[in-house]
Amino acid sequence: MTVDAAALLRRAAFRMDPERAHEAALRALQAGGPALSAASSWLSRRDGSVGQSLMGLEFPSPVGLAAGYDKYGRAVRAWGRLGFGFAEIGTVTARPQPGNPKPRLFRLPADEAIVNRMGFNNDGAAVTARRIADARRGAGAGVPIGVNIGKSKATPLDRAADDHLASFRLLRGVADFVVVNVSSPNTPGLRELQDREHLTAILGALRDEDASMRRHDARAPMPFLVKLAPDLPDAQIEDAVDLAGELDLAGVVLTNTTIARDGLSHPDDPAAAEQGGLSGPPLRARAGAAVRVAARRAAGRLLIVGVGGIMDADDAWDRLAGGASLVEVWTGLVYRGPLIARDITLGLMDRMRAEGVGHISEVVGSDLGA
Ligand SMILES: Cc1cc2nc3c(=O)[nH]c(=O)nc-3n(C[C@H](O)[C@H](O)[C@H](O)COP(=O)(O)O)c2cc1C
């Protein structure tokens, strides 16, 4: 596909209702498997300078797909072929659930932003696990596949650990890493799970369950990460980082969407008044600052995944330099099109060459000082 074709496709998509456009994009990725395979060496052009070995997994590019784009695990094979270095499937809940009533996805084109209140619409852990397992057979996904899990809406907060355990038991065999999402603004009360007590209960239970399952199947320990909200005060991000260390987690993902409406150039856009989480460039500064807070606190002990407002290679570079080893995109895929992973990866390689940097790991944390 030429860049002009991508622009044309985008223009057509923007004439559609946002959720229908998203579904059409996913269907095209599913159906376009053979074409994607044929083009995949062009789409995923890169060299070893951007590859990293993290959590015992090989990430060929630091640019991944953020959770919530492929909630149903319908395009698991497509992401690596499209040039992404990894993908997070989900959020998946223990039971299937329809999510909030539509409309629940809104574009703010002047800011290249999105407001959503999807509410974890998904097929549930059992169906999603089967779908991911099918996709991973044979040639498989080619890149690490993480599964993002969250609490079912019907489950009370004090039973959240059981709900996560039920999902985990079903999804463990198909996930390279697991992200626990306690930061969506669209399930009532969910973000309360970011406090120390709830996080300890959920992540402690998952870690113990993994250890007990490993006694029977001798798999490697599952890398667990926790995904946090940008609206947490810095002190709570630091506390969550400390706790992640205490619980032996692999890392933290920063950040989810924000309930704030700061940083909009057109705050009078009616979509800004919709209830839900805001993503895209207006989130960039806060998400970047949260990564720096976490990276300083973690001091290299945890993997930091940076997400929020990353639209191009310079945004990705800043997030890596602020201490993220991996970055993810969601809103950028809508506004910059399906070549975004390729564009960012090649842009990072160009800048590394220009700045005399031999390997992407030298960029990670380079802005944090000694
Ligand atoms: C429509 C939509 C649905 C999302 N669904 C989820 C989700 O199910 N789970 C999750 O952890 N994050 C979800 N997110 C948040 C993204 O993964 C990401 O953290 C956020 O959008 C910021 O990145 P961006 O600015 O690149 O979009 C969703 C975002 C959008 C726009």
PDBQT file of the ligand as one rigid body, heavy atoms in Angstrom, charges set to zero:
ROOT
HETATM    1  C1  LIG A 401     -11.365   2.947  22.069  1.00  0.00    +0.000 C 
HETATM    2  C2  LIG A 401     -10.324   2.594  23.076  1.00  0.00    +0.000 A 
HETATM    3  C3  LIG A 401     -10.465   1.427  23.811  1.00  0.00    +0.000 A 
HETATM    4  C4  LIG A 401      -9.507   1.086  24.776  1.00  0.00    +0.000 A 
HETATM    5  N1  LIG A 401      -9.653  -0.073  25.461  1.00  0.00    +0.000 NA
HETATM    6  C5  LIG A 401      -8.710  -0.434  26.379  1.00  0.00    +0.000 A 
HETATM    7  C6  LIG A 401      -8.795  -1.669  27.055  1.00  0.00    +0.000 A 
HETATM    8  O1  LIG A 401      -9.710  -2.475  26.840  1.00  0.00    +0.000 OA
HETATM    9  N2  LIG A 401      -7.840  -1.964  27.969  1.00  0.00    +0.000 N 
HETATM   10  C7  LIG A 401      -6.794  -1.122  28.242  1.00  0.00    +0.000 A 
HETATM   11  O2  LIG A 401      -5.939  -1.454  29.061  1.00  0.00    +0.000 OA
HETATM   12  N3  LIG A 401      -6.673   0.053  27.574  1.00  0.00    +0.000 NA
HETATM   13  C8  LIG A 401      -7.602   0.401  26.657  1.00  0.00    +0.000 A 
HETATM   14  N4  LIG A 401      -7.467   1.585  25.982  1.00  0.00    +0.000 N 
HETATM   15  C9  LIG A 401      -6.352   2.491  26.334  1.00  0.00    +0.000 C 
HETATM   16  C10 LIG A 401      -5.155   2.330  25.405  1.00  0.00    +0.000 C 
HETATM   17  O3  LIG A 401      -4.585   1.036  25.524  1.00  0.00    +0.000 OA
HETATM   18  C11 LIG A 401      -4.072   3.383  25.729  1.00  0.00    +0.000 C 
HETATM   19  O4  LIG A 401      -3.620   3.161  27.057  1.00  0.00    +0.000 OA
HETATM   20  C12 LIG A 401      -4.587   4.811  25.610  1.00  0.00    +0.000 C 
HETATM   21  O5  LIG A 401      -5.490   4.951  24.540  1.00  0.00    +0.000 OA
HETATM   22  C13 LIG A 401      -3.459   5.819  25.413  1.00  0.00    +0.000 C 
HETATM   23  O6  LIG A 401      -2.745   5.551  24.230  1.00  0.00    +0.000 OA
HETATM   24  P1  LIG A 401      -2.992   6.369  22.854  1.00  0.00    +0.000 P 
HETATM   25  O7  LIG A 401      -2.905   7.821  23.182  1.00  0.00    +0.000 OA
HETATM   26  O8  LIG A 401      -1.914   5.865  21.920  1.00  0.00    +0.000 OA
HETATM   27  O9  LIG A 401      -4.339   5.978  22.397  1.00  0.00    +0.000 OA
HETATM   28  C14 LIG A 401      -8.393   1.940  25.011  1.00  0.00    +0.000 A 
HETATM   29  C15 LIG A 401      -8.249   3.104  24.247  1.00  0.00    +0.000 A 
HETATM   30  C16 LIG A 401      -9.184   3.433  23.283  1.00  0.00    +0.000 A 
HETATM   31  C17 LIG A 401      -9.001   4.684  22.483  1.00  0.00    +0.000 C 
ENDROOT
TORSDOF 0
